[in-house]
Amino acid sequence: MKTLAGNPYIKIKEDKVFIDLVPLKQVLSNYDTPLMIFIENRIRENIHRFNEVFNAVFKQFEGFYSVKANYLSAINGIISQENIGAEIISLPELKTAIQSGFSPSNCIVGGPYLSNALLTHSIELGVKEIVVYSIEDLLLVNEYATKQNVVQEICLRINSMKYDSKLGIKIDEDNCKQLKNIITHCKNIQIVSILSHYGSQMNNPDQYFKNACALINAIKRLEDFEIKIKNINFGGGFPEATVMPIHQLKKIATGIKDRLLQHEITYERIYFEPGRYIVGDTALFIASVIKKTSDRWIFINIGNHICPKFAKCAFRFYNASHIEKAHKYKTSIAGIIPTDQDVLAKDYFFTEEIEVGDQIIVTNVGAYCLTFSNRFPYALPKIILVEGKNYREIFDQHTDKDFSIY
């Protein structure tokens, strides 16, 4: 049985497309396009595979799903049932995560902007760690923790010095002195972890190893000032699971461990924050061709407002109406926003025969598409969740109004 986009849950059998065990034709007999479909079993499998690889290498491994990748309650509810925590950047995300079943004690919260409400709520709930991106935020967290008479554990987000990034704390001599002074005088915070997030869609293991070196150098510099770090957070950056095979994950995990051993870095826990890897390849859009031109441009009834290039997804396009035909003819695909910028793909290999009304599959849309979508003046697509032979609706604009979190 042939698969699409390397995804074992999107299959072709006798010229028919199946989403898990559900025929696409059956779904489209009940729903119009555009439609978004999530695959529950793929979500669970991606978590199991990620955990299996890193647990085999690090006995002290903990994973935290990056909620910003996809914050739909139904999707987070599935993820919370598995052996993984949550990585959160905002109060709406925190509330959504807790409502979806994540325990506050298994949540890492923080970002470049720590609102008063986020800090208050996080400390009241007793979240695992608060991530700070600046020295000033350490003082702010200490102030709020003092008011609630608790000691809040802290993770330092360091500046990896990649492309002159503005995010994170530079671990230089002046900042180390300030950190030491804060540790001495601020009794309601405890720095326990260090984090470096190197980039997005990192397909090359060397990128992860450079990140490891940045963390190792920072840990050593902090130790020079008698600042001891217990936990090391390597962040995320993993691409879709269909893009990064298991052997690549193993190479990354073993390579990081080797470097820690080489530099005699001791630690209590190792953290990773997969987001795209868990949900990226678990969803697809079904769209329809609404127009075609003589020079092989086709227009489909979604666009960058809901399938944004800014999401940096590994989009793949297939003609479901002629799935048995060879996809080897260069075709450009545009959306429905009235701008020349709404191009989903140029010179993409597609079927020779294309008709208005053909149903188009767009894969790898599970991560960041909804996060970065801007809606535009079009109706939002319905969203369904497939599990085995069953499927159910998890979003309808008429009843749910919006899938934003607020």
C-alpha positions in Angstrom: 0.0 0.0 0.0 1.5 3.3 -1.1 1.8 6.2 1.3 1.7 10.0 0.7 4.5 12.3 1.9 6.1 9.4 3.7 3.2 9.3 6.2 2.0 5.8 7.0 -1.4 7.2 8.0 -2.1 8.7 4.6 -2.4 5.7 2.2 -3.4 4.8 -1.4 -5.2 1.6 -1.9 -6.8 0.7 -5.3 -6.6 4.4 -6.4 -8.4 5.5 -3.2 -7.0 7.7 -0.5 -7.3 6.6 3.1 -6.7 8.8 6.2 -5.8 6.2 8.8 -8.6 3.7 8.1 -11.1 6.2 6.8 -11.7 6.6 3.1 -11.2 10.2 2.1 -14.2 9.9 -0.2 -16.4 9.0 2.8 -15.3 12.1 4.7 -15.9 14.3 1.7 -19.4 13.0 1.3 -20.1 14.7 4.6 -17.9 17.8 4.4 -17.1 20.5 1.9 -13.7 21.8 1.2 -11.7 23.5 2.6 -11.4 20.9 5.4 -8.6 20.2 7.9 -8.0 16.7 9.1 -5.9 15.6 12.1 -4.8 12.0 12.7 -4.9 11.0 16.4 -2.8 7.8 16.0 0.0 9.7 14.3 0.2 12.2 17.1 0.5 9.4 19.7 3.0 7.5 17.5 5.3 10.6 17.1 5.4 11.1 20.9 6.2 7.5 21.5 9.0 7.5 18.9 10.5 10.7 20.2 10.4 9.5 23.8 11.7 6.1 22.9 14.8 7.5 21.2 15.7 10.0 23.9 14.9 7.7 26.9 17.2 5.1 25.4 20.1 7.6 25.4 19.3 9.7 28.5 18.0 8.0 31.6 17.1 11.5 32.9 15.2 12.7 29.9 12.0 14.8 30.0 10.0 16.0 27.0 7.8 19.1 26.8 5.4 19.7 24.0 5.6 23.2 22.6 2.0 24.3 22.8 2.5 27.2 20.4 2.9 24.7 17.6 -0.7 23.8 17.9 -3.0 24.9 20.7 -6.3 23.2 19.7 -7.8 21.8 22.9 -8.7 18.5 21.3 -5.1 18.1 20.1 -3.6 19.1 23.5 -6.0 16.7 25.2 -4.5 13.8 23.2 -0.9 15.0 23.9 -1.5 15.4 27.6 -2.5 11.8 27.9 1.0 10.7 26.8 4.3 10.9 28.8 5.2 14.5 28.0 4.9 17.9 29.6 4.1 21.3 28.1 6.2 24.3 27.1 4.2 27.5 27.3 4.8 31.2 26.4 1.5 32.9 27.4 -1.3 33.0 29.9 -3.9 31.8 27.3 -1.6 28.9 26.4 -1.2 28.0 30.1 -5.0 28.0 30.7 -5.5 25.9 27.6 -2.8 23.4 28.6 -4.3 23.0 32.1 -7.8 22.6 30.8 -6.5 20.0 28.3 -5.1 17.9 31.1 -1.5 19.0 31.6 -0.4 19.2 35.2 1.1 22.6 36.3 4.0 20.8 37.8 4.8 19.4 34.3 4.7 22.8 32.6 7.6 25.1 31.7 6.4 28.6 31.3 8.2 31.7 29.9 9.2 33.9 27.0 10.5 37.3 26.1 7.3 38.9 27.6 6.3 37.8 31.1 3.0 39.6 31.8 1.9 40.3 35.4 -1.1 37.9 35.0 1.1 35.2 33.6 3.6 35.4 36.4 0.8 35.5 39.1 -1.0 32.6 37.6 2.1 30.5 37.0 3.4 30.9 40.5 0.0 30.3 42.1 -0.4 27.1 40.1 3.1 25.9 41.0 4.5 25.4 37.5 7.7 23.4 37.1 9.9 26.2 35.9 9.7 29.8 34.7 12.0 30.6 31.7 13.5 34.1 31.8 15.1 35.8 28.8 16.7 38.7 30.7 18.3 39.5 34.0 15.6 42.1 34.7 13.0 39.3 34.5 14.8 37.4 37.3 14.1 40.3 39.6 10.5 40.4 38.5 9.9 36.7 39.1 11.5 37.1 42.5 9.1 39.9 43.4 6.1 37.9 42.5 7.4 34.8 44.3 8.1 36.8 47.4 4.5 38.1 47.5 3.3 34.5 47.4 6.0 33.3 49.8 7.3 30.5 47.6 10.6 29.7 46.0 10.2 29.5 42.2 12.6 27.4 40.1 14.1 29.3 37.1 15.4 28.4 33.7 17.8 30.8 32.1 17.3 31.2 28.3 20.8 32.0 27.0 21.7 33.8 23.9 23.3 31.2 21.6 25.0 34.1 19.7 23.6 32.7 16.5 23.0 35.5 13.9 23.3 38.1 16.6 20.1 36.9 18.2 18.3 39.4 20.5 16.7 36.6 22.5 18.2 35.3 25.8 21.0 36.3 28.2 24.5 36.6 27.0 26.7 34.6 29.4 29.6 37.1 29.6 31.5 38.3 32.7 29.3 41.3 33.5 26.1 39.2 33.3 27.6 36.4 35.3 28.5 38.9 38.1 24.9 40.2 38.0 23.5 36.6 38.2 25.7 35.8 41.1 24.6 38.9 42.9 20.9 38.1 42.3 21.3 34.5 43.5 22.9 35.9 46.7 20.2 38.4 47.4 17.0 37.1 45.8 15.8 34.3 48.1 12.6 33.4 46.4 14.0 32.2 43.1 16.4 29.3 42.4 18.2 29.0 39.1 18.1 25.3 38.2 18.1 25.0 34.4 19.6 26.5 31.3 18.0 26.7 27.8 19.3 27.4 24.4 17.0 27.2 21.3 19.1 27.2 18.2 16.6 27.4 15.4 13.6 25.9 13.5 13.4 23.0 11.1 16.9 21.9 11.9 17.6 18.9 9.6 21.3 18.8 10.1 22.6 17.1 13.3 25.5 19.6 13.3 23.0 22.3 14.2 22.0 20.4 17.4 25.7 19.8 18.2 26.5 23.6 17.9 23.6 24.2 20.2 25.1 21.7 22.7 28.4 23.5 22.5 26.8 26.8 23.2 25.2 25.3 26.3 28.3 23.6 27.4 30.3 26.8 27.1 27.7 28.7 29.1 27.6 26.1 31.8 31.3 26.2 32.2 31.3 30.0 32.3 28.6 30.0 35.0 30.6 27.4 37.0 33.5 29.9 37.0 31.2 32.1 39.0 30.1 29.3 41.3 26.6 29.1 39.6 25.6 25.5 39.4 23.1 24.3 36.7 21.2 21.1 37.4 19.1 20.7 34.2 19.9 21.3 30.6 17.2 22.2 28.1 18.2 21.8 24.5 14.9 23.4 23.2 13.2 22.2 20.0 13.8 22.9 16.3 12.9 19.4 15.2 11.2 19.2 11.7 8.2 17.0 10.9 8.5 13.4 11.9 8.2 12.4 8.2 11.2 14.6 7.4 13.5 13.4 10.3 13.8 9.6 10.4 14.5 7.6 13.6 18.2 7.1 12.8 18.7 10.9 12.5 17.0 11.4 15.9 19.3 8.7 17.4 22.4 10.4 15.9 21.3 13.7 17.5 20.7 12.2 20.9 24.0 10.2 21.0 26.0 13.1 19.6 24.7 15.4 22.3 25.4 12.9 25.0 29.0 12.3 23.7 29.7 16.0 23.8 28.5 16.2 27.4 30.6 13.3 28.4 33.6 14.7 26.6 33.4 18.0 28.5 32.5 16.2 31.8 29.2 18.1 32.1 27.1 16.6 34.9 23.4 17.2 35.2 20.2 15.9 36.8 17.7 16.1 33.9 17.9 16.6 30.1 15.0 18.4 28.5 13.8 18.7 24.9 10.8 20.7 23.6 9.4 19.1 20.4 6.5 20.8 18.8 6.5 20.5 15.1 7.9 17.0 15.4 4.8 15.9 17.3 2.0 17.5 15.3 3.6 18.8 12.0 2.8 15.7 9.9 -0.4 14.8 11.7 -2.7 17.1 9.7 -3.7 17.8 6.2 -5.8 20.3 4.3 -8.3 19.1 1.7 -8.9 22.0 -0.8 -10.5 22.3 -4.2 -9.2 23.7 -7.5 -11.3 26.8 -8.2 -9.5 28.1 -11.3 -6.8 27.1 -13.7 -4.8 28.9 -16.4 -3.2 27.8 -19.7 0.3 28.2 -18.3 -0.3 25.6 -15.5 -1.3 27.9 -12.7 -4.0 26.5 -10.5 -5.9 28.4 -7.7 -7.2 26.5 -4.7 -9.7 27.6 -2.0 -7.2 28.0 0.7 -4.2 30.4 0.8 -1.5 31.9 3.0 -4.1 33.2 5.4 -4.7 29.6 6.7 -1.7 27.8 5.2 1.0 30.4 5.7 4.5 30.2 4.3 5.6 31.9 7.5 4.9 28.6 9.3 7.9 27.1 7.5 6.1 23.7 7.0 7.3 21.0 4.7 4.1 21.3 2.5 3.4 18.5 0.0 0.6 18.7 -2.6 -1.3 15.9 -4.2 -4.2 15.7 -6.6 -6.6 13.4 -4.8 -9.0 13.3 -7.7 -6.3 11.8 -9.9 -4.2 10.2 -7.2 -3.3 7.3 -9.5 -1.7 9.6 -12.1 2.0 10.5 -12.1 2.8 13.8 -10.4 5.6 14.9 -12.7 4.4 18.0 -14.5 5.5 21.4 -13.2 2.5 23.3 -11.8 2.3 26.5 -9.7 -0.3 26.7 -7.0 -1.9 29.9 -5.7 -4.4 30.7 -3.0 -7.4 33.0 -2.8 -6.0 36.1 -1.2 -6.1 39.0 -3.7 -2.3 39.5 -3.9 0.4 38.2 -6.1 2.2 37.1 -2.9 -0.3 34.3 -2.2 1.7 31.6 -3.9 1.8 28.2 -2.1 4.2 26.5 -4.5 5.9 27.3 -7.8 6.9 24.7 -10.5 5.7 21.9 -8.2 5.5 18.4 -9.8 1.8 17.7 -10.2 -0.6 15.7 -12.4 -0.8 16.5 -16.1 -4.6 16.5 -15.9 -6.1 19.1 -13.6 -9.7 20.2 -13.6 -11.7 22.8 -11.7 -13.2 20.9 -8.8 -10.3 18.5 -8.3 -9.6 17.8 -4.6 -6.1 18.7 -3.5 -4.3 17.3 -0.5 -1.8 19.5 1.4 0.2 17.5 3.9 2.3 18.6 6.9 0.1 21.4 8.1 -0.3 20.4 11.7 2.2 22.8 13.2 2.1 26.6 13.2 -0.5 26.9 10.4 -3.3 27.7 12.8 -0.8 29.6 15.1 0.3 32.0 12.3 -3.0 32.1 10.4 -4.5 35.6 10.0 -8.0 34.5 8.9 -8.5 37.2 6.2 -12.2 37.7 5.3 -12.9 34.0 4.6 -14.7 31.4 6.6 -12.5 29.2 8.7 -12.3 25.5 7.6 -14.0 22.9 9.7 -11.6 20.6 11.5 -12.1 16.9 12.1 -10.1 14.3 14.0 -9.6 10.8 12.6 -8.8 7.8 14.8 -8.8 4.4 13.1 -12.1 3.9 11.4 -13.8 6.8 13.2 -13.8 10.5 12.9 -15.4 13.4 14.7 -15.6 17.2 14.3 -13.4 19.2 16.6 -14.0 22.7 15.2 -16.9 24.4 13.4 -16.9 28.2 13.1 -20.7 28.4 13.3 -20.7 26.9 16.9 -17.1 27.4 18.1 -16.7 30.9 16.5 -12.9 30.9 16.5 -10.0 28.5 17.3 -7.8 31.3 18.8 -7.0 31.1 22.5 -7.9 34.0 24.7 
